[in-house]
Amino acid sequence: MSADVINSRNWELLMNAVDERRVVPIVGDNLLQVVSGGGAADAGSFVLEKLSERFGGGKMCCSCSEAEELIREHNRKLRNPGDMTDIYFEIYDIMKRTEVTMPDSLKHFFALCRFPLILTTSCLRGLDALLGVSPERVTVYSKKSVSDIDPAKLDASRPSLYYLFGRLGAARRSFKVTEDDLLDYLHCWHNSDTRPVRLGDYLSDKFLLVLGCDYPNWLFRFFWHSIRNFTIVPRTPEMQGVVTVSRSMAESDRDLLNFLSRVQTSVFSSAGDFVDEFVRRYEERGPAAAACGAAAGADDEALEGASRCDIFISYAEEDFGPASRIARRFRDLGASVWFDKAVLNSGDRYKTDISERIRECRRFVPVLSATSLVEGRRFFKREWSIAIDEARFRLNDPFISPIVVDGINPFNEKRIPAEFRDDVHIINLHDEDFDRQIKTMIRSFR
């Protein structure tokens, strides 16, 4: 497998996935820089240089594990135990007065793509400001308690940031420093008491864009296995992700490249080169043109050839991500699904066709979320009205089957129609038995 090879088809798939809000970037330390007296410097190298100055005695540390050993040796020589220190406090002390930044091309990339969720393996503070994330949308993973995402905050208009392995602080082992720390964090991900279940579910069908995480082959496999919800077997034959690694690693670690090839993941040996190429293609293409064109073609085909569908999914445009996941799961289980991905058209034919599809479907599935509670004229509310009218003709047959995709309580929410709350079974996308519940739904009309 060669690095830096992504064919035109896969570039198009990636750009479509960005438009559909199915891409999750993972930002590593190698992507970040710090502002020092000599200008911008690589964050990891900067920290090692400062630790070497304090504890190396003229010897340059090549890794944080090596620096930690030097600090242990320093502590062993102390006569006063009260003067002991540790690598976590030392890194905190070095970085608390240091500004974190990234190249302008990367800032432009994140501003252009407007990802709903950004993950980081770095512990450095200041990423939220760099990426335009408001403080209330920042989550820091803790090994002592569950630190999960709030699905209600995952919208493309405002990004959320999740620190996978802790955030810089003075407390010992409160953030990842060494490879041993990374293993410890990943072990917590595999513990049911501390695993962020909603985050794991959200990532299970997403396209992962790993930028600046230089882990050796064995460690990257464990990392990938954990992030991919305990499986590395691709669900589809399509490209599943892109990983950028250092050029030296791309040239030397053939086992890692072969592993990524097997899991349908492309490799770029420079995050900057990848970002530049993506931005060029994305801006030339126009962000949503191809995705909407393909979706419109698929919907025209459905309008002309589809008979009665099993499931009609009604959703607010902002909930496209969870709605598309629901649609895929129904299809995986053998149900036919009406799921409009095109830009909504207000033409008479379109409205007539939508009415027909709702009246012909076996189950109407409204996606309920905080977004669906907004006031004003929205097309999905027309669909709701048609479905409520149709339900009156279904007598005792179940017809409306809502699915909640965030933290709202539909039973206490008066802005949700009574027909969606009373005497109906409401499914939560994040329930552990979500699959079992939709399988039961499918069996009920089969």
Secondary structure, 3 states (H helix, E strand, C coil): CCCCCCCHHHHHHHHHHHHCCCEEEEECHHHCEEEECCEEEEHHHHHHHHHHHHHCCCCCCCCHHHHHHHHHHHHHCCCCHHHCCCHHHHHHHHHCCCEEECCHHHHHHHHHHCCCEEEECCCCCCHHHHHCCCHHHEEECCCCCCCCCCHHHCECCECEEEECCECCCCCCCCECCCHHHHHHHHHHHCCCCCCCHHHHHHHCCCEEEEECCCCCHHHHHHHHHHHCCCCCCCCCCCCCEEEECCHHHHHHCHHHHHHHHHCCEEEECCHHHHHHHHHHHHHHHCCCHHHHHHHHHHHHHHHHHCCCCCEEEECCHHHHHHHHHHHHHHHHCCCCEECCCCCCCCCHHHHHHHHHHHHHCCEEEEEECCHHHCCCCCHHHHHHHHHHHHHCCCCCCCCECCEECCCCCHHHCCCCCHHHCCCCCCEECCCCCHHHHHHHHHHHHC
